[in-house]
């Protein structure tokens, strides 16, 4: 558990997004937690991968070292972590260990050229934001979705937050890859109304090669949650040439069929090159490199072909995309 200077439990949050409509039923408030246990090369939220706060840099917003300079003037390390280009425009910040408890450069930047990825938020602070959107939840059957990163890295705080939401009658949705200990899953699932998770590769060796870990624990957690009767939405990010082969997709389909009726929808999602600007703010290269996504007239027929193949072979609620209403949440 993370605590603030008042010894209050906190979550480390990268973003809070209101009025979301794709990660759970209705209109939702989505809270993104920091830290992830996997390394998916197509990840669109790189700011959520590393544990601990990070500083994102937006050079286009920088006023320049000569005209401003607050970032180096307020830095306890004399500005040594801050790097500028030849024109005096902010280029990057090489965070030292001590920076994680400081972040004064970002706090003093008047132009917003430095963004803190990962800020401490308490339960009351988050509930104030969540409650401000209650009217949307009531009209549309929405609620709060917690995501990441890997939200269950901060399982103890998340359990407290979802317990508070449950007590106030707010629908709760957890979006997790489930590569976490079962005890963490059990603690959070008791306050979870809907789970969104994903299957990338059915073969553990392929899963390990691409995302940095085998999938046995993920599968065990899915079976465990299915046994609890918690509704699940399972997704596969379909990346042509990586995981869209029939062997992989049929293996995933069989696994989902075996999970039973807890899976209320299986979504086949098209790969989209997203988050590249955020990689740039962290001075990181986009892991997919120059991989070029196919145009819609190519990927859409492929998703429909995979969907039809799965519907033919298995009794699973497969759909192409994430726009269709979730069964049981048609409000």
KOLKOL-507679 format. One record per residue (C-alpha): residue number from 1; residue in one letter; x negated, y, z negated. Coordinates in Angstrom, 2 decimals. Layout:
<atoms>
atom nr=NUM, rest=a, east=X, north=Y, up=Z
...
</atoms>
This chain:
<atoms>
atom nr=1, rest=x, east=0.00, north=0.00, up=0.00
atom nr=2, rest=x, east=-1.18, north=3.51, up=0.82
atom nr=3, rest=x, east=-0.65, north=6.31, up=-1.68
atom nr=4, rest=x, east=-0.84, north=10.09, up=-1.51
atom nr=5, rest=x, east=-2.44, north=12.45, up=-4.01
atom nr=6, rest=x, east=0.72, north=12.25, up=-6.16
atom nr=7, rest=x, east=0.39, north=8.45, up=-6.27
atom nr=8, rest=x, east=3.56, north=8.04, up=-4.18
atom nr=9, rest=x, east=3.79, north=5.08, up=-1.76
atom nr=10, rest=x, east=3.25, north=6.18, up=1.82
atom nr=11, rest=x, east=3.37, north=4.82, up=5.33
atom nr=12, rest=x, east=0.74, north=5.82, up=7.87
atom nr=13, rest=x, east=2.82, north=7.15, up=10.75
atom nr=14, rest=x, east=1.73, north=8.08, up=14.27
atom nr=15, rest=x, east=5.06, north=9.35, up=15.61
atom nr=16, rest=x, east=8.74, north=9.76, up=14.79
atom nr=17, rest=x, east=11.03, north=9.82, up=17.79
atom nr=18, rest=x, east=14.69, north=10.72, up=17.64
atom nr=19, rest=x, east=17.45, north=9.88, up=20.08
atom nr=20, rest=x, east=15.88, north=6.64, up=21.34
atom nr=21, rest=x, east=18.17, north=4.24, up=23.17
atom nr=22, rest=x, east=16.05, north=1.26, up=24.30
atom nr=23, rest=x, east=14.70, north=-0.22, up=21.05
atom nr=24, rest=x, east=17.88, north=-1.45, up=19.43
atom nr=25, rest=x, east=21.60, north=-0.70, up=19.79
atom nr=26, rest=x, east=23.03, north=2.80, up=19.94
atom nr=27, rest=x, east=21.13, north=6.01, up=19.38
atom nr=28, rest=x, east=18.24, north=5.46, up=16.99
atom nr=29, rest=x, east=15.45, north=7.13, up=15.08
atom nr=30, rest=x, east=12.23, north=5.26, up=15.82
atom nr=31, rest=x, east=9.26, north=5.39, up=13.44
atom nr=32, rest=x, east=5.86, north=4.27, up=14.71
atom nr=33, rest=x, east=3.41, north=2.81, up=12.17
atom nr=34, rest=x, east=-0.36, north=2.68, up=12.57
atom nr=35, rest=x, east=-2.56, north=-0.40, up=12.81
atom nr=36, rest=x, east=-2.24, north=-3.47, up=15.02
atom nr=37, rest=x, east=-3.50, north=-7.05, up=14.88
atom nr=38, rest=x, east=-3.59, north=-7.58, up=18.66
atom nr=39, rest=x, east=-5.37, north=-5.92, up=21.59
atom nr=40, rest=x, east=-2.96, north=-5.99, up=24.51
atom nr=41, rest=x, east=-4.68, north=-4.40, up=27.54
atom nr=42, rest=x, east=-1.41, north=-2.85, up=28.77
atom nr=43, rest=x, east=-0.60, north=-1.22, up=25.42
atom nr=44, rest=x, east=1.00, north=2.21, up=25.87
atom nr=45, rest=x, east=0.44, north=3.27, up=22.24
atom nr=46, rest=x, east=-3.36, north=3.21, up=21.76
atom nr=47, rest=x, east=-3.08, north=5.63, up=18.86
atom nr=48, rest=x, east=-1.33, north=2.84, up=16.92
atom nr=49, rest=x, east=-4.04, north=0.19, up=17.30
atom nr=50, rest=x, east=-6.81, north=1.20, up=14.90
atom nr=51, rest=x, east=-6.34, north=1.18, up=11.14
atom nr=52, rest=x, east=-6.64, north=4.58, up=9.49
atom nr=53, rest=x, east=-6.17, north=8.13, up=10.81
atom nr=54, rest=x, east=-7.70, north=9.21, up=14.12
atom nr=55, rest=x, east=-8.06, north=12.55, up=15.85
atom nr=56, rest=x, east=-6.73, north=12.97, up=19.37
atom nr=57, rest=x, east=-8.19, north=15.74, up=21.53
atom nr=58, rest=x, east=-6.31, north=17.77, up=24.17
atom nr=59, rest=x, east=-8.95, north=19.86, up=25.98
atom nr=60, rest=x, east=-6.37, north=21.70, up=28.09
atom nr=61, rest=x, east=-5.02, north=23.32, up=24.93
atom nr=62, rest=x, east=-8.40, north=24.42, up=23.57
atom nr=63, rest=x, east=-8.93, north=28.20, up=23.39
atom nr=64, rest=x, east=-12.71, north=27.59, up=23.46
atom nr=65, rest=x, east=-15.49, north=27.57, up=20.91
atom nr=66, rest=x, east=-16.40, north=31.21, up=21.53
atom nr=67, rest=x, east=-12.86, north=32.62, up=21.35
atom nr=68, rest=x, east=-11.71, north=30.47, up=18.42
atom nr=69, rest=x, east=-14.07, north=28.05, up=16.69
atom nr=70, rest=x, east=-11.81, north=27.31, up=13.72
atom nr=71, rest=x, east=-12.41, north=23.58, up=14.10
atom nr=72, rest=x, east=-16.16, north=23.89, up=13.49
atom nr=73, rest=x, east=-15.89, north=26.75, up=10.99
atom nr=74, rest=x, east=-13.55, north=24.76, up=8.72
atom nr=75, rest=x, east=-15.41, north=21.45, up=9.07
atom nr=76, rest=x, east=-17.19, north=20.44, up=5.81
atom nr=77, rest=x, east=-19.81, north=18.70, up=7.96
atom nr=78, rest=x, east=-20.72, north=21.93, up=9.70
atom nr=79, rest=x, east=-18.85, north=20.99, up=12.84
atom nr=80, rest=x, east=-21.26, north=18.17, up=13.67
atom nr=81, rest=x, east=-18.51, north=15.66, up=14.65
atom nr=82, rest=x, east=-16.99, north=18.16, up=17.12
atom nr=83, rest=x, east=-18.25, north=18.03, up=20.71
atom nr=84, rest=x, east=-17.71, north=20.66, up=23.42
atom nr=85, rest=x, east=-18.37, north=20.65, up=27.14
atom nr=86, rest=x, east=-20.71, north=23.09, up=28.88
atom nr=87, rest=x, east=-17.93, north=25.70, up=28.98
atom nr=88, rest=x, east=-17.31, north=25.52, up=25.25
atom nr=89, rest=x, east=-14.06, north=23.58, up=25.61
atom nr=90, rest=x, east=-13.32, north=20.86, up=23.07
atom nr=91, rest=x, east=-14.30, north=17.48, up=24.49
atom nr=92, rest=x, east=-14.19, north=14.91, up=21.67
atom nr=93, rest=x, east=-14.51, north=14.42, up=17.93
atom nr=94, rest=x, east=-16.82, north=11.69, up=16.67
atom nr=95, rest=x, east=-15.11, north=10.90, up=13.38
atom nr=96, rest=x, east=-17.34, north=10.12, up=10.42
atom nr=97, rest=x, east=-16.05, north=8.01, up=7.53
atom nr=98, rest=x, east=-15.47, north=11.13, up=5.47
atom nr=99, rest=x, east=-13.31, north=12.65, up=8.23
atom nr=100, rest=x, east=-10.43, north=10.29, up=7.44
atom nr=101, rest=x, east=-9.78, north=12.05, up=4.13
atom nr=102, rest=x, east=-10.33, north=15.53, up=5.57
atom nr=103, rest=x, east=-8.89, north=16.28, up=9.04
atom nr=104, rest=x, east=-9.30, north=20.03, up=8.43
atom nr=105, rest=x, east=-10.32, north=20.59, up=12.05
atom nr=106, rest=x, east=-6.87, north=19.50, up=13.22
atom nr=107, rest=x, east=-5.08, north=21.40, up=10.48
atom nr=108, rest=x, east=-6.89, north=24.63, up=11.35
atom nr=109, rest=x, east=-6.57, north=24.42, up=15.16
atom nr=110, rest=x, east=-4.09, north=27.18, up=16.17
atom nr=111, rest=x, east=-3.59, north=25.80, up=19.67
atom nr=112, rest=x, east=-2.73, north=22.20, up=18.81
atom nr=113, rest=x, east=-5.75, north=20.93, up=20.73
atom nr=114, rest=x, east=-6.47, north=18.40, up=17.95
atom nr=115, rest=x, east=-3.74, north=15.97, up=16.93
atom nr=116, rest=x, east=-3.76, north=13.76, up=13.88
atom nr=117, rest=x, east=-2.82, north=10.20, up=14.86
atom nr=118, rest=x, east=-1.73, north=8.73, up=11.53
atom nr=119, rest=x, east=-0.21, north=10.90, up=8.82
atom nr=120, rest=x, east=1.02, north=9.83, up=5.39
atom nr=121, rest=x, east=4.79, north=9.96, up=4.92
atom nr=122, rest=x, east=6.73, north=9.06, up=1.77
atom nr=123, rest=x, east=10.09, north=7.29, up=1.59
atom nr=124, rest=x, east=11.96, north=10.54, up=0.75
atom nr=125, rest=x, east=10.27, north=12.36, up=3.65
atom nr=126, rest=x, east=11.26, north=9.66, up=6.11
atom nr=127, rest=x, east=14.77, north=9.25, up=4.73
atom nr=128, rest=x, east=15.39, north=12.98, up=5.14
atom nr=129, rest=x, east=14.60, north=12.63, up=8.86
atom nr=130, rest=x, east=16.62, north=9.42, up=9.19
atom nr=131, rest=x, east=19.64, north=10.87, up=7.39
atom nr=132, rest=x, east=19.60, north=13.95, up=9.65
atom nr=133, rest=x, east=20.55, north=11.65, up=12.57
atom nr=134, rest=x, east=23.29, north=9.75, up=10.74
atom nr=135, rest=x, east=26.08, north=11.26, up=12.84
atom nr=136, rest=x, east=24.50, north=9.72, up=15.97
atom nr=137, rest=x, east=24.33, north=6.31, up=14.31
atom nr=138, rest=x, east=27.97, north=6.44, up=13.28
atom nr=139, rest=x, east=29.18, north=7.44, up=16.76
atom nr=140, rest=x, east=27.08, north=4.95, up=18.71
atom nr=141, rest=x, east=26.34, north=2.03, up=16.38
atom nr=142, rest=x, east=22.71, north=3.10, up=16.10
atom nr=143, rest=x, east=20.28, north=3.23, up=13.20
atom nr=144, rest=x, east=16.57, north=3.19, up=12.47
atom nr=145, rest=x, east=13.90, north=1.19, up=14.31
atom nr=146, rest=x, east=10.42, north=0.69, up=12.88
atom nr=147, rest=x, east=7.66, north=-0.07, up=15.36
atom nr=148, rest=x, east=3.92, north=0.33, up=15.90
atom nr=149, rest=x, east=1.17, north=-0.57, up=16.40
atom nr=150, rest=x, east=2.15, north=-3.59, up=14.37
atom nr=151, rest=x, east=4.66, north=-2.37, up=11.83
atom nr=152, rest=x, east=4.26, north=-5.42, up=9.59
atom nr=153, rest=x, east=0.65, north=-4.47, up=8.88
atom nr=154, rest=x, east=2.28, north=-2.03, up=6.44
atom nr=155, rest=x, east=4.83, north=-4.61, up=5.35
atom nr=156, rest=x, east=5.08, north=-3.56, up=1.69
atom nr=157, rest=x, east=5.98, north=0.05, up=2.48
atom nr=158, rest=x, east=8.24, north=-0.99, up=5.36
atom nr=159, rest=x, east=10.20, north=-3.27, up=3.03
atom nr=160, rest=x, east=10.79, north=-0.34, up=0.67
atom nr=161, rest=x, east=11.93, north=1.89, up=3.54
atom nr=162, rest=x, east=14.30, north=-0.66, up=5.04
atom nr=163, rest=x, east=15.72, north=-1.51, up=1.62
atom nr=164, rest=x, east=16.58, north=2.17, up=1.20
atom nr=165, rest=x, east=18.20, north=2.23, up=4.65
atom nr=166, rest=x, east=20.17, north=-0.93, up=3.92
atom nr=167, rest=x, east=21.47, north=0.54, up=0.64
atom nr=168, rest=x, east=22.64, north=3.63, up=2.53
atom nr=169, rest=x, east=24.44, north=1.59, up=5.19
atom nr=170, rest=x, east=22.00, north=2.36, up=8.02
atom nr=171, rest=x, east=21.38, north=-0.37, up=10.61
atom nr=172, rest=x, east=17.76, north=-1.55, up=10.60
atom nr=173, rest=x, east=15.71, north=-2.90, up=13.49
atom nr=174, rest=x, east=12.11, north=-4.13, up=13.33
atom nr=175, rest=x, east=9.91, north=-4.26, up=16.44
atom nr=176, rest=x, east=6.98, north=-6.59, up=15.76
atom nr=177, rest=x, east=4.65, north=-8.96, up=17.62
atom nr=178, rest=x, east=4.73, north=-11.15, up=14.47
atom nr=179, rest=x, east=0.99, north=-11.87, up=14.32
atom nr=180, rest=x, east=1.07, north=-11.39, up=10.56
atom nr=181, rest=x, east=1.29, north=-13.67, up=7.49
atom nr=182, rest=x, east=4.63, north=-15.37, up=6.90
atom nr=183, rest=x, east=4.92, north=-13.83, up=3.44
atom nr=184, rest=x, east=4.90, north=-10.37, up=5.02
atom nr=185, rest=x, east=7.59, north=-11.43, up=7.47
atom nr=186, rest=x, east=9.79, north=-12.85, up=4.71
atom nr=187, rest=x, east=9.54, north=-9.68, up=2.62
atom nr=188, rest=x, east=10.66, north=-7.40, up=5.45
atom nr=189, rest=x, east=13.23, north=-9.69, up=7.09
atom nr=190, rest=x, east=15.48, north=-9.62, up=4.03
atom nr=191, rest=x, east=16.25, north=-5.98, up=4.92
atom nr=192, rest=x, east=16.31, north=-6.43, up=8.72
atom nr=193, rest=x, east=19.51, north=-6.45, up=10.78
atom nr=194, rest=x, east=17.82, north=-7.02, up=14.17
atom nr=195, rest=x, east=14.35, north=-8.09, up=15.29
atom nr=196, rest=x, east=12.70, north=-7.15, up=18.59
atom nr=197, rest=x, east=9.64, north=-9.24, up=19.41
atom nr=198, rest=x, east=7.83, north=-10.47, up=22.49
atom nr=199, rest=x, east=6.26, north=-13.47, up=24.19
atom nr=200, rest=x, east=3.40, north=-12.69, up=26.54
atom nr=201, rest=x, east=1.88, north=-16.11, up=27.22
atom nr=202, rest=x, east=3.16, north=-19.53, up=26.18
atom nr=203, rest=x, east=-0.34, north=-21.04, up=26.28
atom nr=204, rest=x, east=-2.36, north=-20.14, up=23.20
atom nr=205, rest=x, east=-5.72, north=-20.11, up=25.01
atom nr=206, rest=x, east=-4.44, north=-17.63, up=27.59
atom nr=207, rest=x, east=-2.90, north=-15.56, up=24.82
atom nr=208, rest=x, east=-6.20, north=-15.51, up=22.95
atom nr=209, rest=x, east=-8.20, north=-14.60, up=26.05
atom nr=210, rest=x, east=-6.02, north=-11.63, up=26.97
atom nr=211, rest=x, east=-4.77, north=-10.18, up=23.65
atom nr=212, rest=x, east=-7.42, north=-11.38, up=21.23
atom nr=213, rest=x, east=-5.65, north=-14.09, up=19.20
atom nr=214, rest=x, east=-3.83, north=-17.39, up=19.62
atom nr=215, rest=x, east=-0.05, north=-17.49, up=19.41
atom nr=216, rest=x, east=0.57, north=-20.35, up=16.94
atom nr=217, rest=x, east=1.34, north=-18.00, up=14.04
atom nr=218, rest=x, east=3.62, north=-15.92, up=16.24
atom nr=219, rest=x, east=5.59, north=-19.01, up=17.27
atom nr=220, rest=x, east=5.84, north=-20.21, up=13.67
atom nr=221, rest=x, east=7.20, north=-16.83, up=12.58
atom nr=222, rest=x, east=9.75, north=-16.82, up=15.41
atom nr=223, rest=x, east=11.01, north=-20.26, up=14.43
atom nr=224, rest=x, east=11.18, north=-19.17, up=10.81
atom nr=225, rest=x, east=13.21, north=-16.05, up=11.63
atom nr=226, rest=x, east=15.51, north=-18.02, up=13.94
atom nr=227, rest=x, east=16.17, north=-20.34, up=10.99
atom nr=228, rest=x, east=17.18, north=-17.32, up=8.92
atom nr=229, rest=x, east=19.87, north=-16.48, up=11.49
atom nr=230, rest=x, east=18.57, north=-12.96, up=12.10
atom nr=231, rest=x, east=19.52, north=-11.74, up=15.60
atom nr=232, rest=x, east=16.49, north=-11.49, up=17.88
atom nr=233, rest=x, east=15.74, north=-9.73, up=21.12
atom nr=234, rest=x, east=12.69, north=-11.23, up=22.83
atom nr=235, rest=x, east=10.80, north=-9.40, up=25.55
atom nr=236, rest=x, east=8.13, north=-10.29, up=28.05
atom nr=237, rest=x, east=6.14, north=-7.50, up=29.69
atom nr=238, rest=x, east=5.85, north=-9.05, up=33.16
atom nr=239, rest=x, east=2.47, north=-8.07, up=34.58
atom nr=240, rest=x, east=2.03, north=-9.35, up=38.15
atom nr=241, rest=x, east=-1.08, north=-11.46, up=38.52
atom nr=242, rest=x, east=-1.47, north=-11.78, up=34.75
atom nr=243, rest=x, east=1.53, north=-13.63, up=33.31
atom nr=244, rest=x, east=4.28, north=-13.82, up=35.95
atom nr=245, rest=x, east=3.41, north=-17.32, up=37.20
atom nr=246, rest=x, east=6.19, north=-19.89, up=37.05
atom nr=247, rest=x, east=4.34, north=-22.16, up=34.64
atom nr=248, rest=x, east=4.08, north=-19.42, up=32.03
atom nr=249, rest=x, east=7.62, north=-18.14, up=32.51
atom nr=250, rest=x, east=9.18, north=-21.61, up=32.39
atom nr=251, rest=x, east=7.21, north=-22.37, up=29.21
atom nr=252, rest=x, east=8.52, north=-19.20, up=27.62
atom nr=253, rest=x, east=12.06, north=-20.03, up=28.71
atom nr=254, rest=x, east=11.91, north=-23.49, up=27.11
atom nr=255, rest=x, east=10.53, north=-22.04, up=23.88
atom nr=256, rest=x, east=13.36, north=-19.48, up=23.71
atom nr=257, rest=x, east=15.97, north=-22.16, up=24.40
atom nr=258, rest=x, east=14.62, north=-24.19, up=21.49
atom nr=259, rest=x, east=14.97, north=-21.17, up=19.15
atom nr=260, rest=x, east=18.73, north=-21.40, up=19.54
atom nr=261, rest=x, east=21.54, north=-18.85, up=19.23
atom nr=262, rest=x, east=19.58, north=-16.33, up=17.13
atom nr=263, rest=x, east=18.11, north=-15.02, up=20.39
atom nr=264, rest=x, east=20.84, north=-12.68, up=21.63
atom nr=265, rest=x, east=18.92, north=-11.35, up=24.63
atom nr=266, rest=x, east=15.70, north=-12.11, up=26.52
atom nr=267, rest=x, east=14.41, north=-9.09, up=28.43
atom nr=268, rest=x, east=12.02, north=-9.28, up=31.38
atom nr=269, rest=x, east=10.30, north=-5.89, up=31.45
atom nr=270, rest=x, east=8.35, north=-4.43, up=34.38
atom nr=271, rest=x, east=4.77, north=-3.34, up=33.78
atom nr=272, rest=x, east=4.38, north=0.43, up=33.82
atom nr=273, rest=x, east=1.12, north=2.28, up=33.48
atom nr=274, rest=x, east=1.86, north=4.37, up=30.40
atom nr=275, rest=x, east=-0.12, north=5.97, up=27.59
atom nr=276, rest=x, east=-3.14, north=6.91, up=29.70
atom nr=277, rest=x, east=-3.14, north=10.47, up=28.37
atom nr=278, rest=x, east=-3.24, north=9.16, up=24.81
atom nr=279, rest=x, east=-6.23, north=6.96, up=25.64
atom nr=280, rest=x, east=-7.93, north=10.10, up=26.97
atom nr=281, rest=x, east=-7.23, north=11.99, up=23.72
atom nr=282, rest=x, east=-9.14, north=9.24, up=21.89
atom nr=283, rest=x, east=-11.99, north=9.33, up=24.41
atom nr=284, rest=x, east=-11.17, north=5.75, up=25.44
atom nr=285, rest=x, east=-10.83, north=4.15, up=28.85
atom nr=286, rest=x, east=-7.50, north=2.61, up=29.82
atom nr=287, rest=x, east=-8.07, north=-1.17, up=29.34
atom nr=288, rest=x, east=-6.26, north=-2.16, up=32.54
atom nr=289, rest=x, east=-8.78, north=-0.09, up=34.50
atom nr=290, rest=x, east=-7.75, north=0.54, up=38.09
atom nr=291, rest=x, east=-5.05, north=-2.14, up=38.08
atom nr=292, rest=x, east=-2.31, north=-0.84, up=40.35
atom nr=293, rest=x, east=1.25, north=-1.69, up=39.44
atom nr=294, rest=x, east=3.44, north=-2.81, up=42.35
atom nr=295, rest=x, east=6.19, north=-0.52, up=43.58
atom nr=296, rest=x, east=9.78, north=-1.07, up=42.51
atom nr=297, rest=x, east=10.71, north=-2.77, up=45.77
atom nr=298, rest=x, east=8.19, north=-5.46, up=44.80
atom nr=299, rest=x, east=8.51, north=-5.84, up=41.03
atom nr=300, rest=x, east=12.30, north=-5.65, up=40.85
atom nr=301, rest=x, east=12.95, north=-8.66, up=43.15
atom nr=302, rest=x, east=10.27, north=-10.55, up=41.22
atom nr=303, rest=x, east=12.00, north=-9.89, up=37.88
atom nr=304, rest=x, east=15.34, north=-10.97, up=39.35
atom nr=305, rest=x, east=13.75, north=-14.12, up=40.77
atom nr=306, rest=x, east=12.28, north=-15.02, up=37.37
atom nr=307, rest=x, east=15.59, north=-14.28, up=35.66
atom nr=308, rest=x, east=17.51, north=-16.50, up=38.06
atom nr=309, rest=x, east=14.94, north=-19.29, up=37.68
atom nr=310, rest=x, east=15.26, north=-19.18, up=33.90
atom nr=311, rest=x, east=19.05, north=-19.10, up=34.01
atom nr=312, rest=x, east=18.98, north=-22.15, up=36.28
atom nr=313, rest=x, east=16.69, north=-24.17, up=34.00
atom nr=314, rest=x, east=17.68, north=-23.01, up=30.51
atom nr=315, rest=x, east=20.64, north=-21.80, up=28.53
atom nr=316, rest=x, east=19.13, north=-18.49, up=27.48
atom nr=317, rest=x, east=20.48, north=-14.89, up=27.73
atom nr=318, rest=x, east=17.86, north=-13.68, up=30.22
atom nr=319, rest=x, east=18.18, north=-10.21, up=31.76
atom nr=320, rest=x, east=15.98, north=-8.03, up=33.95
atom nr=321, rest=x, east=15.11, north=-4.79, up=32.15
atom nr=322, rest=x, east=16.33, north=-3.38, up=28.85
atom nr=323, rest=x, east=19.37, north=-1.37, up=29.94
atom nr=324, rest=x, east=22.06, north=-3.98, up=29.33
atom nr=325, rest=x, east=24.08, north=-3.79, up=26.13
atom nr=326, rest=x, east=23.12, north=-6.24, up=23.42
atom nr=327, rest=x, east=25.76, north=-8.90, up=22.73
atom nr=328, rest=x, east=27.60, north=-7.99, up=19.54
atom nr=329, rest=x, east=26.58, north=-4.33, up=19.81
atom nr=330, rest=x, east=28.82, north=-3.12, up=22.62
atom nr=331, rest=x, east=29.98, north=0.05, up=20.81
</atoms>
